[in-house]
Amino acid sequence: MFNHELVLVVGSSPVNRIVISRIAERAGLKTLSVDIDAAAAALASRSPGVVLLDGGPDNGDCDDLLEELAARRLSSGDNLPFVVMLSPVLPPEGRHPNSTIDLVVAKPITPDRLQPILQNYRDGIAG
């Protein structure tokens, strides 16, 4: 069972994780912020509805976690958790080549870019 109101924020930069977490909280969601090494354990124990991945400068920081996310989505049958990659480079049409990633949001991360996405998610689960 997924905790639809929980957002797992994953990244190597503590500062970025704090900024991203505050934006998610302003969207009315609960957050759990972890570094990349703790992400798989947090994913398994907390079952977040949303995972925000800070891909780092080359989008490769969270590559190992993508396999775990793909397996969880396959087993859930609901395409959950919803996965957002925070990236310095936008792929064509905003879609990441890895189908596990639902949406790519361009850095720098600001409330006006990320908060509406999270509010739409929250409104979708509440409605």
Secondary structure, DSSP 8 states (H G I E B T S, - for coil): --EEEEEEEE-S-HHHHHHHHHHHHHTT-EEEEE-GGGHHHHHHHH-EEEEEEE--TTS-TTHHHHHHHHHHHHHHSS--SEEEEEESS--GGG--SSTT--EEEESS--HHHHHHHHHHHHHHHH-
